[in-house]
Amino acid sequence: MKNIFTWVALCLAFLASAQSKMDFEKYDPLSTLVVPGKKLTHAKFPFIDVHNHQWNMASQSIPELLKEMDQLNMKIMVNLSGKSGQDLMNGVKHVKETTPNRVLQFANISFTGFGETKWTENTVQQLEKDVKAGANGLKIFKTLGLDSKDKNGKLVAVDDPRLDAVWEKCGDLHIPVLIHTADPKPFWDVADDKNERWLEIISHPGRGYYGLSMPSFETLIQQQHNIIRKHPGTLFIVAHFGWYANDLGKLGSLLDSFPNMNIEFGAIIAELGRQPRMAKKFFEKYQDRILFGKDSWVPSEYATYFRVLETEDEYFPYHKKYHAFWAMYGMGLSDEVLKKVYYKNALRIIPNIDKTLFPN
């Protein structure tokens, strides 16, 4: 009888142990580390977010949007999803009825019919009309190079020469091109135990490109660099640090090579927050070339950006585990560098911004 009770106890212990197991995605322990620091709810200086998306600006509640912006100390939001033609004009009109100077629009171009006789001519003409209607720049989505097809069903390369007139026209109009090309390099790698983006790929299956018939990461990035080199009279803002936030030495060499290249750090603050000393040196060296960008509009997530940029806090959590399972550290940037990153660089690069909203 004693042996039976022992066996039952062992079985119950085994079951309890099995139930206590959890997937990595669910493991989220509270740190016992006690160090100074606190979450920041608003930026030290007023800032311009050059990478935001409001997909239906014409129906957006502007008063509610402004209230959320003010809580963050965001003076200007750049909506990169301004669309084109009547859609863009509707968005511009809707914003101006409530706030003429707090939300800016970047135009987008359509690749429908790409390769047809007058596609380039019509697109350039439409871009001119969009700028006249109030667009402050051009946003190019990552679909160029990855998904956009010409009239014959062939993938359109980022550096397709039929786009040269578009880049040149942006230079002539003195508007920047904010361009997103490719995605993080690990998205092209097998999603195994050595892939740093494993959790993101398995939780968002559409982000894994391994084994798919598409250009490589290196090919796409090279195509982007080709157009920056070929069009020195056009200012480019490369989204997401050009996916080289994990290799700042490489990114620095690109900035040295391309005087017309600028960068913004939307969705890659986690890369900076795990290398605060090197990142701080990078920001100090390239302080005139870096702009503030966030990407998705989730106001609570800006706290991570402010804390990484402004403080010297140690080992604090990132806001999305599938983006970064590691802790953050603050760079503690100087006020001089912060002001440039928060607003001064954007004031210089993006036209028609109301400078009275910002200190000298």
N, C-alpha and C positions, 0 to 999 in steps of 0.2 A: 504493500500500500504506500509506503514511504517513497518508493521509486516512482509510482504513478504521480504523486504530488510533485515530485522533483521534475518529472517530464513535463507536466502541465505548466509549472512555473517557468521552465525554460521556453516553452512554446509561447507563453504570454509575453515573456521578455523579448523574444524574437519579433513577435508581431508589433510590440511597442517600438522596437528599434526600426522596423521597416516603415512604420507610420511616421517616424521622426525624420526620415530621409526627405530631401527636397531637391528640386532642380536648382541649378545655378542661378537661373533667372529670378527665383523667389528668395534667394539668400541675400538679405539686406541688413547686415548687423549694424547696431548702433556703436559708434566709436567710443572707446573709453578714454581717448586722449583728451587731456585738459590743457588747452592753449588759449591765449588771448585771441579775440576776434569776434566779429559779429556780422550778420547778414545786412547788406546794404539794399535799401528799397528804392533809392533814387541816385542819379549820377551827381557827382560833385559839381560839375559844370553843365550848362545846357548843351544838348547834343543833337546831332543830325543822324538819323538812322538811314543810311543809303541803300539798305537792302531789306525791304519789307514787301509784303504781298497782301493787298486788299482786292480780292478777285472780283468783287462787284461794287466798285466805288460809287457808281451812280445811285445805288440803293443803300449805301452805308449810312448808319446813324453818326453823323459828324460830331454832334455835341458829346455823345458817349465816347467816341474815339478820342476827342480832345481831352476829355476828363482823364482817361487812362494815360494818355501821353503826358499830361501835366504831372501826374503822380510819379512818373519816372524822370521828370525834368527833360523830356524829349520835346524840343522846340519844333523840329521839322521831321516829318516822315516822308520818305521817298517811296512811293508805290511803284514797284517795278512791273506791275501787271496792268498798266494803263490801257493796253490794247491799241487800237488804231481807228482812224476814221470817226464815224458817228459815235461809236462806243467810247472812244477817248474824249470826244467833245462833251458827251453826256456826263462823264466823270468829272471833267474839269469844271463844267458849269455847276454841278451839284456841290462841289467843294467850295467854289467861289461864293455861292449863295450864303454859306455859313462862315467860312474862314478862308480868306483869299490868299493867305501866305503860310499856312502851317502844313499843308499836304501837297507834295509835288508829284507829278506823273511822268513816268518814262513810257515811251511808245514801244510797241512790239511790231514785228513784221510777220506776215504770213508767207509760208513757203508753198502754198497751193499754186500749182501751175508753174513751179520753178523750172526754168529751161525753155519756156515758151518765148517767142520772139520778143515780146515787149515786157517780160516779167521784170527785168532789172530797171528799165526806164520807168515803168509804172510804180515800182516799189520806191524808187528814189523820189519821184514826184509826191507820192503819198507821205513819205517821211517829211518832206518839206512842209506839206499841209499840216501834218501832226504837230510839228514844232511851232508853226504859226498859230495853231489852235491852243498851244500851251504846254506841249511836251518839253521836258527839260533834259531829256537824254534818250538813249535807245538801250533797251534790255534785250539780250540774246539768251534764250533758254538753252539748256543742255540738249534739247532735241536736235539742234544743229550738230551734226556729226554722229549722233546716235540713232535718230529716228527719221528725220526729215528726208523725203524722197523727191526726186525730180519728176518730170512728166513721164519719164520712161521707167519709173520705179527704182531708179538707182539712188543709193544713199548719197546725200549731199555732204561733201567734206566742209569742215570749218573754213578751210582756206581755198574753197572753190573760187576761181578767178571771176566768175559771174557775180560775186558779191563785192568785188573790189570797189565798184562805184558807190555801194552803200557805205563802206567804211570811209571813203574819201568824202562823201557828202556830209558825214558826221563831222569830219574835220572842218569842212567849209562852213558848216552851221555853228561851229564852236560848241558842240554838245558831246558829252562823253558817251562811250559805249561800255555798259556794264555787262560783261560776258561771263557766262557759266559754261564751262566746257568739261566734259567727263564727270567722274565721281571719284571717291577715294580709291586708290590703287588696289587695296585688298578686295574690293568688290569683284575684281577680275580673277582673283585667286580662289582655289578650292576652299570651301568652308569647312575646314578641319580644326583640330585642336591647336594648330599653329597660327591660325588666322585671327588677328587682333579684332576684326570686325565680325567675328563669328556670330555673336548674339544678335547683332543688327540684321545680318543676312538671314538667319533662321526665323527671326520674328517679323521680318519684312521681306518675304521671298522675292519680290520684284526687284530688289536691289542687288541680287547676286547675278553676275554676268559670266561666271565661269562656264566654259564649254559652249557659250552661245556664239552665233555667227555675227560678230560685230568688230569694229576696229579695236585695237588694243589701247590700253591707257596711254602708253607712250606715243602711239600714233596720233591720238586725239590732242594730247597736250602739245605735241610738236606742231600740229596744224594751227593751234591757237597762237603759238609763238611766231609762226610764219606770218600771220596777218599783222601782229604787233610790229614786227620788224619791217614789213613791207609798207606800212602806213604810218610813218613817223610823225605826220602832221595831225594825227587823230589821237585823242586821249582815251586810253582804255583803263577801266577799273576791273580788275580780274577778281571774280567772286571766289570766296572760300580760300583766300590766300593761294589760289591756283593749285590747291591740293598739295602744297608743299609746306604746310605748317609743321609737319613732322620732319622736315629737312630744311631748316632755316638757312643753312649754308648755301644750298642749291637755290633757294628763293632769292637770297641776297645777290647771287651771281646773275640771276635773271634781271633783277631791278637795276643792277649795274650796267647790264647790256642794253636795256630798253628804257631810255629816259621818258618815254610816253606811257609807261606802264605804272599803274597804281594798283593797290590791293585793298580788299576789305575782308574782315574776319567772320562773316556770317557762318554759323554752325560749326566753327572749328576752334572755339575758345577753349575746349577741353584739351586740345593739343598744346596750347600756350600755357595752360594752367598746370601742366605736369613738368614743364621745363622753365620755371620762372626766371632763373638767372640768365640763361641764354636768350630767352624771349625778351627780357628787359633790354639787353644789349642790342638786340635786333631792332626793337622799337626806338631806341635812342639813335641808332645809326640811320634808320630809314623813317624818321619821324615825320618827314614831309610827304611821304608816299602812302601812308596808311589811313584808311577811313573806317569809321564805325559802321558795322553791319550786323544784323541779327538773323535775318531770314524769316522764320515763322513768327506770326504775331501771337505770342503767349506772354503777356506782360510780366507774369511772375518769374519767367526765366531770365529776364534782364539782370536780376540780382547776381547771378553767377558772373556775368560780364563785368558789372561794376566792381565786384569784389576781386576778380582776377586783375583787372586793370589798376585799381586804385589802392588796394591794401597790400600788406605783407603778411596777411593771415596764412596759416599753415593747415594743411590737411582738412579741407572742408569739402563737402559733397558736391558733385555735379548734379544737374537736374534731370538727366536722362541716362539711366543705367545702360541702355542698349547702345548709346553713343560712347560712353566712357565708364568703365567699371573701376577706374582709378580715382584718387582724390585730387583736389585742386590746391594750388598754392598761388598767392598773390604776387604780382610783379612789383607793385609799389611804384608806379610811374610818377615822374615829377609833374608838377602842375603845368609846366611849359609843354611837355609832351602830351599830356592829357588834353589840353586845349586844342592842340593840333589834330589829334585823333578824333576828339569829340565834335569839333565843328570847323576849325580854321582850314583844314585841307579841303573839306567839302565846299566851303565858301569859295575857295579858289578854283575848284575844278567844275562844279555844277553851276550853270548860269541862272540868273534871275532869282537868287535866294535873297530874302529880306534880311539884310545884315543888321538892321536895327534890333533884331531879336537877340543879338549876342553881344557880350562885352568885347572890348578891344583886345 
